[in-house]
Structure formats: C-alpha cells, structure tokens
Amino acid sequence: MLRQSARSVMSVAGRRFNSTAAAAPAPAPVSVNIKKTKKVGAFRGGFVGFLVGTVLTGAATYTYLLDEYRAANNAVVGEVVSLNQSVSRLEAHVKQLESQIKK
C-alpha cells in the first residue's frame, strides 16, 4: 500500500499542466490625437518663483533699510551741527569772560 501511494505521488508530480487554449488576439492599435501640454516642472515653477520672491523681498528690504539709514544719519548730523554751534557759543562766552577778567 505504501508503494502505491508513493507511485501515485510520483505520477502526479511528473505531470505537466500546459494550457492549450489559443491566446487572445492583440487589440488593434488605437490612434487618438492627444494634445501634449507643456509641463511646468517643479524646478522651473518653484525655483524661479522662489528666486523672484527672494529678489523682490531683498530689494524692498534694501530700500527700507537705506531710507532708515539716511533718516538716522541726517538726525545724527543735525545733532552734531547743533552741538558744534553750542560749543562755538560757549567758546565765545568764555573768551568774553576772560577778556573781562584781564581788565
């Protein structure tokens, strides 16, 4: 009995399972004119947009800082001129007092 079961397993293992059905015919090629749209890539759209935004922001910041610098510089120059005038008046007053003391 053991021999018969071993033979049946061997005979099942030796079988080949091939399909003999005919292959389905290939579908006919369909020609459809599809308009290919020009792709806007992430590099071109994103990178250029980033650069434009960065340049515009930099230019706006530069002009703002330049205006602030000019305003601060004018204020400092005005204070220096005012201080210079005060020192000149003080020197004139001291000279006048010295001349009165010498008399």
GUKE-196062 format. One record per residue: residue in three letters; x, y, z of N, C-alpha, C in turn. Coordinates in Angstrom, 3 decimals. Layout:
SITE zapa      nc1      nc2      nc3     cac1     cac2     cac3      cc1      cc2      cc3
SITE  ALA        X        Y        Z        X        Y        Z        X        Y        Z
...
//
This chain:
SITE zapa      nc1      nc2      nc3     cac1     cac2     cac3      cc1      cc2      cc3
SITE  MET    0.813   -1.169    0.000    0.000    0.000    0.000    0.872    1.254    0.000
SITE  LEU    1.919    1.216    0.716    2.826    2.341    0.769    3.456    2.572   -0.593
SITE  ARG    3.694    1.498   -1.297    4.274    1.628   -2.624    3.288    2.273   -3.580
SITE  GLN    2.055    1.950   -3.493    1.068    2.516   -4.405    0.908    4.010   -4.164
SITE  SER    0.903    4.436   -2.925    0.754    5.871   -2.649    1.995    6.626   -3.106
SITE  ALA    3.151    6.031   -2.976    4.375    6.679   -3.439    4.357    6.807   -4.944
SITE  ARG    3.825    5.768   -5.644    3.738    5.831   -7.101    2.755    6.902   -7.543
SITE  SER    1.642    6.993   -6.854    0.650    7.986   -7.263    1.184    9.412   -7.067
SITE  VAL    1.959    9.611   -6.002    2.556   10.933   -5.784    3.569   11.224   -6.878
SITE  MET    4.357   10.235   -7.249    5.354   10.419   -8.300    4.682   10.701   -9.633
SITE  SER    3.586    9.987   -9.920    2.929   10.203  -11.195    2.253   11.570  -11.244
SITE  VAL    1.749   12.058  -10.112    1.150   13.392  -10.090    2.241   14.439  -10.246
SITE  ALA    3.382   14.197   -9.621    4.456   15.161   -9.709    5.049   15.207  -11.110
SITE  GLY    4.973   14.154  -11.840    5.544   14.111  -13.173    4.639   14.717  -14.227
SITE  ARG    3.427   14.991  -13.929    2.512   15.575  -14.919    2.859   17.028  -15.200
SITE  ARG    2.533   17.420  -16.402    2.729   18.815  -16.776    1.364   19.449  -16.992
SITE  PHE    1.250   20.641  -16.531   -0.015   21.357  -16.674    0.179   22.465  -17.698
SITE  ASN   -0.048   22.152  -18.935    0.080   23.116  -20.015   -1.294   23.495  -20.506
SITE  SER   -1.410   24.735  -20.873   -2.675   25.207  -21.417   -2.593   25.120  -22.937
SITE  THR   -3.626   24.657  -23.523   -3.636   24.554  -24.981   -4.616   25.534  -25.603
SITE  ALA   -5.199   26.377  -24.798   -6.154   27.338  -25.337   -5.400   28.385  -26.150
SITE  ALA   -6.032   28.843  -27.204   -5.417   29.843  -28.075   -5.326   31.178  -27.339
SITE  ALA   -4.243   31.882  -27.588   -4.059   33.190  -26.955   -5.037   34.178  -27.562
SITE  ALA   -5.461   35.122  -26.762   -6.398   36.132  -27.249   -5.680   37.027  -28.256
SITE  PRO   -6.386   37.438  -29.301   -5.736   38.302  -30.294   -5.414   39.669  -29.687
SITE  ALA   -4.312   40.233  -30.129   -3.891   41.548  -29.634   -4.874   42.601  -30.117
SITE  PRO   -5.214   43.540  -29.281   -6.148   44.576  -29.710   -5.510   45.460  -30.771
SITE  ALA   -6.336   45.959  -31.639   -5.856   46.833  -32.710   -5.398   48.153  -32.105
SITE  PRO   -4.291   48.697  -32.597   -3.817   49.972  -32.047   -4.805   51.092  -32.339
SITE  VAL   -5.042   51.874  -31.339   -5.985   52.983  -31.469   -5.166   54.254  -31.587
SITE  SER   -5.431   55.000  -32.614   -4.696   56.258  -32.793   -5.614   57.408  -32.401
SITE  VAL   -5.264   58.042  -31.321   -6.022   59.191  -30.841   -5.035   60.342  -30.701
SITE  ASN   -5.376   61.441  -31.291   -4.510   62.623  -31.185   -4.747   63.290  -29.840
SITE  ILE   -3.773   63.195  -28.975   -3.859   63.808  -27.662   -2.888   64.984  -27.637
SITE  LYS   -3.409   66.127  -27.262   -2.546   67.300  -27.187   -1.650   67.155  -25.975
SITE  LYS   -0.378   67.235  -26.215    0.562   67.170  -25.105    0.756   68.587  -24.580
SITE  THR    0.413   68.762  -23.312    0.572   70.076  -22.715    2.015   70.233  -22.247
SITE  LYS    2.476   71.428  -22.345    3.835   71.704  -21.908    3.857   71.670  -20.390
SITE  LYS    4.661   70.816  -19.857    4.704   70.657  -18.415    5.486   71.798  -17.785
SITE  VAL    4.941   72.312  -16.728    5.652   73.305  -15.939    6.219   72.538  -14.769
SITE  GLY    7.491   72.301  -14.851    8.123   71.471  -13.838    8.258   72.179  -12.512
SITE  ALA    8.469   71.399  -11.506    8.643   71.958  -10.165    9.899   72.811  -10.115
SITE  PHE   10.912   72.418  -10.863   12.152   73.187  -10.848   11.926   74.568  -11.444
SITE  ARG   11.298   74.587  -12.618   11.124   75.862  -13.291   10.126   76.742  -12.545
SITE  GLY    9.000   76.186  -12.161    7.970   76.976  -11.492    8.333   77.326  -10.069
SITE  GLY    8.755   76.358   -9.307    9.030   76.583   -7.894   10.316   77.337   -7.650
SITE  PHE   11.354   76.960   -8.350   12.658   77.577   -8.125   12.675   79.012   -8.615
SITE  VAL   12.118   79.252   -9.783   12.089   80.617  -10.323   11.194   81.494   -9.454
SITE  GLY   10.067   80.955   -9.020    9.188   81.717   -8.132    9.876   82.065   -6.826
SITE  PHE   10.614   81.110   -6.290   11.370   81.354   -5.058   12.400   82.453   -5.277
SITE  LEU   13.126   82.379   -6.401   14.136   83.402   -6.673   13.515   84.778   -6.861
SITE  VAL   12.407   84.842   -7.579   11.750   86.140   -7.802   11.275   86.714   -6.475
SITE  GLY   10.666   85.887   -5.649   10.209   86.356   -4.345   11.347   86.808   -3.467
SITE  THR   12.431   86.070   -3.492   13.593   86.427   -2.676   14.210   87.740   -3.150
SITE  VAL   14.320   87.916   -4.460   14.907   89.146   -5.005   14.020   90.347   -4.685
SITE  LEU   12.707   90.192   -4.852   11.806   91.307   -4.557   11.827   91.665   -3.070
SITE  THR   11.834   90.657   -2.231   11.895   90.913   -0.797   13.215   91.567   -0.419
SITE  GLY   14.303   91.098   -0.996   15.609   91.698   -0.733   15.673   93.146   -1.184
SITE  ALA   15.115   93.433   -2.361   15.125   94.805   -2.872   14.283   95.718   -1.986
SITE  ALA   13.112   95.240   -1.571   12.259   96.051   -0.696   12.939   96.290    0.647
SITE  THR   13.571   95.268    1.181   14.273   95.413    2.458   15.446   96.378    2.321
SITE  TYR   16.166   96.279    1.221   17.310   97.170    0.993   16.859   98.623    0.939
SITE  THR   15.797   98.910    0.192   15.338  100.296    0.095   14.824  100.795    1.442
SITE  TYR   14.132   99.941    2.192   13.643  100.343    3.512   14.815  100.652    4.447
SITE  LEU   15.782   99.763    4.481   16.941   99.983    5.356   17.749  101.204    4.921
SITE  LEU   17.857  101.435    3.624   18.581  102.606    3.134   17.872  103.889    3.559
SITE  ASP   16.544  103.912    3.463   15.794  105.091    3.915   15.960  105.304    5.415
SITE  GLU   15.894  104.229    6.184   16.075  104.351    7.634   17.492  104.834    7.966
SITE  TYR   18.478  104.341    7.243   19.863  104.768    7.458   20.012  106.253    7.163
SITE  ARG   19.422  106.690    6.062   19.519  108.118    5.710   18.846  108.987    6.767
SITE  ALA   17.684  108.555    7.245   16.976  109.342    8.264   17.799  109.400    9.550
SITE  ALA   18.348  108.260    9.969   19.163  108.237   11.182   20.438  109.058   10.999
SITE  ASN   21.036  108.963    9.825   22.260  109.713    9.548   21.980  111.215    9.562
SITE  ASN   20.861  111.633    8.975   20.507  113.060    8.986   20.252  113.545   10.408
SITE  ALA   19.630  112.708   11.233   19.386  113.099   12.628   20.707  113.255   13.370
SITE  VAL   21.629  112.348   13.168   22.934  112.430   13.841   23.709  113.648   13.360
SITE  VAL   23.692  113.902   12.060   24.402  115.065   11.522   23.789  116.345   12.070
SITE  GLY   22.474  116.388   12.168   21.816  117.564   12.750   22.224  117.788   14.192
SITE  GLU   22.319  116.721   14.950   22.748  116.846   16.351   24.206  117.306   16.443
SITE  VAL   25.054  116.807   15.553   26.467  117.212   15.563   26.585  118.694   15.219
SITE  VAL   25.813  119.155   14.247   25.852  120.581   13.875   25.362  121.421   15.043
SITE  SER   24.292  120.986   15.689   23.765  121.720   16.849   24.794  121.761   17.975
SITE  LEU   25.458  120.659   18.217   26.500  120.609   19.249   27.657  121.525   18.897
SITE  ASN   28.020  121.552   17.630   29.105  122.425   17.179   28.737  123.886   17.404
SITE  GLN   27.515  124.257   17.114   27.065  125.639   17.336   27.080  125.975   18.832
SITE  SER   26.656  125.024   19.644   26.658  125.266   21.102   28.073  125.444   21.626
SITE  VAL   28.992  124.644   21.148   30.391  124.763   21.573   30.964  126.090   21.112
SITE  SER   30.620  126.525   19.917   31.111  127.820   19.414   30.585  128.955   20.282
SITE  ARG   29.304  128.891   20.641   28.740  129.931   21.510   29.405  129.910   22.891
SITE  LEU   29.654  128.720   23.410   30.304  128.593   24.718   31.722  129.155   24.672
SITE  GLU   32.463  128.899   23.590   33.822  129.430   23.441   33.793  130.959   23.385
SITE  ALA   32.808  131.478   22.648   32.701  132.948   22.555   32.403  133.544   23.928
SITE  HIS   31.536  132.891   24.678   31.181  133.394   26.004   32.375  133.310   26.958
SITE  VAL   33.144  132.227   26.898   34.329  132.066   27.743   35.368  133.127   27.381
SITE  LYS   35.570  133.390   26.118   36.528  134.421   25.689   36.105  135.799   26.203
SITE  GLN   34.806  136.048   26.165   34.310  137.331   26.651   34.567  137.463   28.159
SITE  LEU   34.329  136.371   28.895   34.583  136.406   30.344   36.073  136.569   30.644
SITE  GLU   36.938  135.933   29.890   38.377  136.055   30.088   38.842  137.488   29.808
SITE  SER   38.261  138.084   28.801   38.654  139.468   28.477   38.187  140.417   29.578
SITE  GLN   37.067  140.146   30.229   36.594  140.996   31.310   37.443  140.833   32.552
SITE  ILE   37.947  139.601   32.767   38.789  139.360   33.933   40.132  140.066   33.764
SITE  LYS   40.716  140.115   32.601   42.018  140.732   32.356   41.957  142.245   32.545
SITE  LYS   40.840  142.843   32.401   40.752  144.303   32.513   40.844  144.683   33.904
//
